[in-house]
Amino acid sequence: MAGGDCKYYDCDLLEGGSVASLHLKFLKKDRFGYYIQIPEYYLEKIDFAQEEFVQMFMSKHKKLSHYAEWSGIDKIDPFVFAPKTVEIMSKEIVPDLMNEVSTLFSKESLESDSMRSFAWKESSIFGVLSKLITYEGYRTERIMADRAADYISKTFNDKVIKIKELCTGAGITTTLVYEALARKNKRVQIHTVDNSMQSIMCAVALFSLRKIPVRIKFNVNAREDDFDGITIYFDSATEAIDKEGTYNFVFSDNGINYFDSMLYKTMVEKMISHLKKRGLLQICSADTSVVSDINAWDVLKESFNKNRIVDDGVGGYDYKTVDNVMYIKKFHTPSAEMEYELIHDMLMKKKLKLLLNYIKVSSVTLSIGNILPQKMKTSLKKTSKITKEYIGLDGDYYPPYENQPCCLVRLFELKLPKKDGTD
């Protein structure tokens, strides 16, 4: 095995010609870190899978584009993935990447380190990436990215917008944030971190397919370079937040809420301490008191309901409350409407293979979506109290708890005034 007895996080295993004979298919390296080159035959398969589905999606987008969650989509190169694309990513590209990484690193060493792991224990690769076609699953994140881009572009004249993210996951929110700012003609440097090698490889595959410059830092002591794009560190959020640096924007999506209340409080305070004056903090989290009581069959039936209601406000869900838990029985959101429209279109056009693939992928997301919130240890509701105690400021929740008590995923947002933050 390359690297001998050298611990995976203490040295650069690709230096010194030690892997010259391995003929790595994906992993490459330059002075900024590691990156991947996806072989052409994968790209050709994905192009073929994407063409039909993206056309179908954009034809439905025309009638939904006035809703906030769909208004920011790039009409030339939309953030849209065919079910077959998700399968190619999760069953071919990422496993091949993981094989290359396991050739270079000792899996046993990784698993013995409590701060880092080879695989994400909560889900398979397919489960991590299946969220890409379940629009309700990252509905709030699309709004979150557009809100951040609008605020940052209006607030800062900096030549380079610097961003810190904790817990990359599949890289969906990271991509949305980068692309939203890129559409504002901003130079963007995102420094993000995850302690699961599997999540990093999923994210890097996604960034690369979206043609976003990306570099991987396997060395936990690596400094933050002046690299335009996304730099992803194989590290824990608790260690990454202690590195030096000031940022226009610091955020975490379904990441730090897995920490207990004491550690969560510390992380929020440290996130704020890294912000520039007028900087932006966003923390996004699934609601621990909400469960989606919907399966793929329910979604299929609703696609034939001619009296569907679309409501992006307080009427986004039908739900019932039992023992302080809200069970969603039906979605009325614009994200759900997109899924209903697509499913109906697939059936009417007899695209049965495409439909079956779509349902298979979305079913995985529905099942995982009810597991993860229950593993979160700190509710997002506590965030405003922490910021009030720490800097005397209240942030905003989107959507507000007061007029929308039921929401799968919610956003906390804090905009620092001129007198706070770091110079």
C-alpha positions in Angstrom: 0.0 0.0 0.0 1.3 3.4 -0.9 2.7 5.5 1.9 3.9 2.5 4.1 3.4 3.3 7.8 2.8 7.0 7.2 -0.5 8.1 8.8 -2.9 9.4 6.2 -3.2 12.8 7.7 0.4 13.5 8.5 2.0 13.4 5.1 1.4 13.8 1.4 1.1 10.3 0.1 1.2 11.4 -3.6 4.6 13.0 -3.3 7.9 11.6 -4.2 6.7 9.5 -7.1 5.3 6.9 -4.7 2.2 6.3 -6.9 3.8 6.6 -10.3 3.0 3.0 -11.0 -0.6 3.1 -9.8 -1.9 4.6 -13.1 -4.6 6.6 -11.2 -7.6 7.2 -13.4 -9.1 10.1 -11.4 -6.9 11.8 -8.9 -4.4 14.5 -10.0 -2.4 17.0 -8.1 -1.0 20.5 -8.3 0.3 23.1 -5.8 -3.3 23.8 -4.5 -4.1 20.2 -3.7 -5.7 17.2 -5.3 -8.4 17.3 -7.9 -10.1 14.8 -10.2 -10.5 14.4 -13.9 -13.6 12.4 -14.8 -12.9 10.1 -17.8 -14.6 11.1 -21.0 -16.7 7.9 -21.3 -18.5 8.8 -18.0 -19.1 12.3 -19.2 -20.6 11.0 -22.5 -23.0 8.7 -20.6 -24.1 11.6 -18.4 -24.6 13.9 -21.3 -26.9 11.3 -22.9 -28.8 10.8 -19.6 -29.1 14.6 -19.0 -30.4 15.7 -22.4 -33.9 14.4 -22.3 -34.5 15.0 -18.6 -33.3 18.5 -18.5 -35.5 19.5 -21.4 -38.5 17.9 -19.6 -37.6 19.8 -16.4 -37.1 23.2 -18.1 -40.5 22.9 -19.9 -42.1 22.5 -16.4 -39.9 25.3 -14.9 -41.6 27.9 -17.1 -44.8 27.8 -15.1 -43.0 27.7 -11.7 -40.2 30.2 -12.2 -42.0 33.0 -10.4 -41.7 31.1 -7.1 -38.8 32.1 -4.9 -37.3 28.6 -4.7 -37.2 28.3 -8.5 -36.4 31.9 -9.5 -32.6 31.6 -9.2 -32.0 28.6 -11.5 -29.6 29.1 -14.3 -31.6 28.6 -17.5 -28.6 27.8 -19.6 -27.0 25.3 -17.3 -29.6 24.4 -14.7 -28.8 22.5 -11.5 -30.8 19.5 -12.6 -29.9 15.9 -12.5 -31.5 12.9 -14.3 -32.1 9.8 -12.3 -29.7 7.9 -14.5 -27.1 10.6 -13.8 -27.5 10.0 -10.1 -27.0 6.3 -10.7 -23.9 6.8 -12.7 -22.4 9.1 -10.1 -23.3 6.8 -7.1 -22.7 3.4 -8.6 -19.8 4.1 -11.0 -17.9 7.4 -10.5 -17.8 7.7 -6.7 -17.1 4.0 -6.1 -14.2 4.2 -8.6 -13.0 7.3 -6.7 -13.3 5.5 -3.4 -11.2 2.6 -4.7 -8.5 5.0 -5.7 -8.5 6.7 -2.4 -8.5 3.3 -0.5 -5.4 2.4 -2.6 -3.6 5.5 -1.2 -4.9 5.5 2.4 -5.3 2.9 5.0 -9.0 2.4 5.7 -8.2 0.9 9.1 -6.3 4.0 10.1 -9.2 6.2 9.1 -11.7 4.2 11.0 -9.5 4.2 14.1 -9.6 8.0 14.2 -12.7 9.2 16.0 -12.7 12.5 14.1 -12.6 11.1 10.5 -14.0 8.1 8.7 -13.9 6.4 5.4 -17.6 6.1 4.9 -20.6 8.1 6.2 -22.3 5.7 8.6 -25.8 7.2 8.2 -26.2 6.5 4.5 -24.9 4.8 1.3 -23.3 6.8 -1.5 -26.6 6.3 -3.4 -28.5 7.7 -0.4 -26.2 10.7 -0.2 -26.7 11.6 -3.8 -30.3 10.7 -4.2 -31.3 14.0 -2.7 -30.3 15.6 -6.1 -33.7 14.7 -7.7 -35.9 15.2 -4.6 -36.5 18.9 -4.9 -38.4 19.2 -1.6 -35.3 17.9 0.1 -33.2 20.9 -0.8 -35.9 23.5 -1.3 -34.7 25.7 1.6 -31.1 25.4 0.4 -31.9 26.9 -3.0 -33.6 29.9 -1.3 -30.7 30.1 1.2 -28.1 30.3 -1.6 -30.0 33.0 -3.5 -30.5 35.1 -0.4 -26.8 34.8 0.5 -25.7 35.9 -3.0 -28.1 38.8 -3.1 -26.9 40.1 0.3 -23.2 39.6 -0.3 -23.3 41.2 -3.8 -25.0 44.3 -2.4 -22.9 44.5 0.8 -19.3 43.8 -0.2 -17.1 45.3 -2.9 -14.3 42.9 -2.1 -12.4 41.6 -5.1 -12.7 38.1 -3.7 -15.7 36.7 -1.7 -14.4 34.3 1.0 -16.7 31.7 2.5 -16.3 29.1 5.2 -18.6 26.1 5.3 -18.8 23.5 8.0 -19.9 19.9 7.0 -19.9 19.6 3.2 -22.1 16.5 2.9 -22.9 15.8 -0.7 -21.9 19.3 -1.7 -25.3 20.4 -2.9 -25.5 23.6 -0.9 -21.9 24.3 -1.5 -22.5 24.1 -5.3 -25.7 26.3 -5.0 -23.9 29.0 -3.1 -20.9 29.0 -5.4 -23.1 29.2 -8.6 -25.4 31.8 -7.1 -22.4 34.1 -6.5 -20.8 33.3 -9.8 -23.9 34.5 -11.5 -23.3 37.8 -9.7 -19.9 37.9 -11.4 -18.0 37.4 -8.1 -14.7 35.7 -7.6 -15.5 33.1 -5.0 -13.3 31.1 -2.6 -15.1 28.6 -0.5 -13.2 26.6 2.2 -15.3 23.7 3.3 -14.7 20.7 5.5 -16.1 17.2 6.0 -14.8 14.3 8.2 -16.2 11.5 5.9 -14.1 10.5 2.9 -17.2 9.2 1.2 -18.9 12.6 1.5 -15.9 14.3 0.1 -15.8 12.1 -3.0 -19.5 12.6 -3.6 -19.0 16.4 -3.3 -15.9 16.4 -5.5 -17.7 14.4 -8.2 -20.6 16.9 -8.1 -18.3 20.0 -8.2 -16.4 18.5 -11.1 -19.5 17.7 -13.1 -20.7 21.3 -12.6 -17.3 22.4 -13.8 -16.5 24.2 -10.5 -12.7 24.4 -9.8 -12.1 22.2 -6.7 -9.1 21.0 -4.7 -9.0 18.4 -1.9 -6.7 18.8 1.1 -6.1 15.5 2.8 -3.5 17.0 5.2 -5.3 18.3 8.3 -2.6 20.9 8.8 -2.9 22.3 5.3 -3.1 26.1 5.1 -5.9 27.9 3.3 -4.7 28.8 -0.2 -5.7 31.7 -2.4 -7.6 29.4 -4.7 -10.6 30.6 -6.7 -13.2 27.8 -6.4 -13.9 25.3 -3.7 -11.2 23.8 -1.4 -12.5 20.9 0.6 -10.6 19.7 3.7 -10.7 16.2 5.1 -11.0 17.4 8.7 -13.5 17.7 11.5 -15.6 20.9 11.8 -14.5 21.4 15.4 -10.9 21.5 14.3 -11.5 23.5 11.1 -13.3 26.3 12.8 -10.2 27.0 15.0 -8.0 27.8 11.9 -7.3 31.5 11.2 -9.3 33.3 8.6 -12.0 35.9 8.1 -14.9 35.5 5.8 -17.7 37.4 4.2 -20.0 34.4 4.8 -20.0 31.4 7.1 -22.6 28.7 6.9 -23.5 25.1 7.8 -26.3 23.0 6.3 -27.5 20.0 8.3 -24.0 19.8 9.9 -23.4 21.3 13.3 -26.9 20.5 14.5 -25.7 16.9 15.0 -23.6 18.3 17.9 -24.8 18.4 21.5 -26.1 21.8 22.8 -22.8 22.8 24.5 -20.7 22.1 21.5 -23.3 23.6 19.2 -23.2 26.8 21.2 -19.4 27.0 21.0 -19.5 26.3 17.2 -22.0 29.1 16.6 -20.0 31.6 18.6 -16.8 30.6 16.7 -18.5 30.9 13.3 -19.6 34.5 14.2 -16.0 35.3 15.4 -14.7 34.5 11.9 -17.1 37.0 10.1 -16.0 40.3 8.7 -18.0 43.4 9.6 -21.5 43.1 8.0 -20.7 39.4 7.4 -23.4 36.8 7.0 -24.1 33.7 9.0 -26.5 31.0 7.8 -27.3 27.7 9.6 -29.8 25.4 7.9 -31.3 22.4 9.5 -34.0 19.8 9.2 -36.7 20.2 11.9 -36.4 17.5 14.5 -40.1 17.7 15.3 -41.3 17.1 11.7 -41.7 13.8 9.9 -42.7 13.2 6.3 -45.5 10.6 6.3 -45.4 10.2 2.5 -44.1 7.5 0.3 -43.5 7.2 -3.4 -47.0 5.8 -4.1 -48.5 8.9 -2.4 -46.4 11.1 -4.7 -47.5 9.1 -7.8 -51.2 9.4 -6.9 -50.9 13.2 -6.2 -49.4 13.7 -9.7 -52.9 12.8 -11.1 -54.8 15.2 -8.8 -56.2 17.9 -11.1 -57.1 20.1 -8.1 -53.6 20.4 -6.6 -52.8 23.6 -4.7 -49.4 25.2 -5.0 -48.6 27.4 -2.0 -45.1 28.6 -1.1 -46.3 30.2 2.1 -48.1 28.9 5.2 -50.1 26.4 3.3 -47.1 24.4 2.0 -48.1 21.2 3.9 -51.0 19.2 5.1 -50.0 17.8 8.5 -51.3 16.4 11.8 -49.6 16.8 15.2 -49.3 13.8 17.5 -47.3 14.0 20.7 -45.6 17.3 19.6 -44.5 15.7 16.3 -45.8 17.1 13.0 -46.5 14.4 10.4 -46.7 15.8 6.9 -49.5 14.1 4.9 -49.3 16.1 1.7 -46.9 18.6 0.1 -48.2 21.8 -1.7 -44.9 23.5 -2.2 -43.5 24.6 -5.6 -40.8 22.0 -5.2 -43.3 19.2 -4.8 -45.3 20.6 -7.7 -42.2 20.2 -9.9 -42.0 16.5 -9.0 -45.8 16.0 -9.6 -45.5 17.7 -13.0 -42.5 15.6 -14.0 -44.0 12.3 -12.9 -47.2 13.1 -14.8 -45.3 14.0 -17.9 -43.3 10.8 -17.8 -46.5 8.7 -17.6 -48.3 10.6 -20.4 -45.2 10.3 -22.6 -44.8 6.6 -21.6 -41.3 7.2 -20.3 -41.8 4.3 -18.0 -38.1 3.4 -17.6 -37.3 7.0 -16.7 -40.3 7.1 -14.3 -39.2 3.9 -12.5 -35.7 5.2 -12.1 -37.0 8.5 -10.8 -39.3 6.8 -8.2 -36.5 4.4 -7.2 -34.1 7.3 -6.5 -36.7 9.5 -4.8 -37.8 6.6 -2.5 -34.3 6.4 -1.1 -34.4 10.1 -0.2 -37.8 9.8 1.4 -36.7 7.0 3.7 -33.4 8.7 4.7 -35.1 12.0 5.2 -37.0 10.7 8.2 -34.0 9.1 9.8 -31.5 11.9 9.9 -33.5 14.6 11.7 -34.0 12.2 14.6 -30.2 11.9 15.0 -29.8 15.7 15.4 -29.0 16.7 18.9 -29.7 20.5 18.8 -32.8 22.2 17.4 -32.3 25.2 15.2 -34.6 27.1 17.6 -31.7 27.5 20.0 -29.6 29.4 17.5 -31.2 32.8 18.0 -30.9 32.6 21.8 -27.1 31.8 21.4 -26.5 34.8 19.1 -28.5 37.1 21.5 -26.3 35.9 24.4 -23.1 36.1 22.4 -23.4 39.4 20.5 -26.7 40.8 21.6 -28.3 40.3 18.2 -31.4 38.3 17.1 -31.3 36.6 13.7 -34.2 35.7 11.4 -35.7 32.3 10.7 -36.9 31.4 7.2 -39.6 30.5 7.1 -40.6 32.1 10.5 -41.8 29.7 13.2 -44.7 32.0 14.0 -46.6 31.8 10.7 -45.3 28.5 9.4 -45.0 26.0 12.3 -44.5 23.0 10.0 -41.4 23.0 7.7 -39.1 20.1 6.8 -36.0 22.3 6.7 -35.6 25.8 8.1 -32.9 28.5 7.8 -31.4 30.8 10.5 -29.8 33.9 9.1 -27.8 36.6 10.9 -26.4 39.8 9.3 -23.8 41.5 11.3 -23.8 45.3 11.5 -20.8 47.4 10.7 -19.7 47.7 14.3 -19.4 43.9 14.8 -17.3 41.4 13.0 -13.6 41.2 12.2 -11.7 43.9 10.3 
